[in-house]
């Protein structure tokens, strides 16, 4: 049986670390000072395929995660309601300064509007 909690924990921390590193690069200005990061996190089943020495993921969960970035402004992390509802996400937000704000949005290919969560990383 697959332990999803391990995978979820290892998705939140790297997302925050990416934002912090990009922010650090932007402090200096210049060529590296124009980086903008948008990210979304979703939890759901997918198919993993190892082909041509590459691991790739397929399925509606992957497609939904990709659509989340379209709801992002720079300096934000967008979470699906499925991801926000996990114990790991709840634990993370309880012990950190980030306060997710709910909103609804239509995601192309997914019909009815969905509840999403915006986290301002700055």
Beta strands, then each sheet from edge to edge (+ up, - down):
strand 1: 38-41
strand 2: 47-51
strand 3: 54-58
strand 4: 76-80
strand 5: 101-105
strand 6: 114-120
sheet 1: 1+ 4+ 6- 5+
sheet 2: 2+ 3-
end
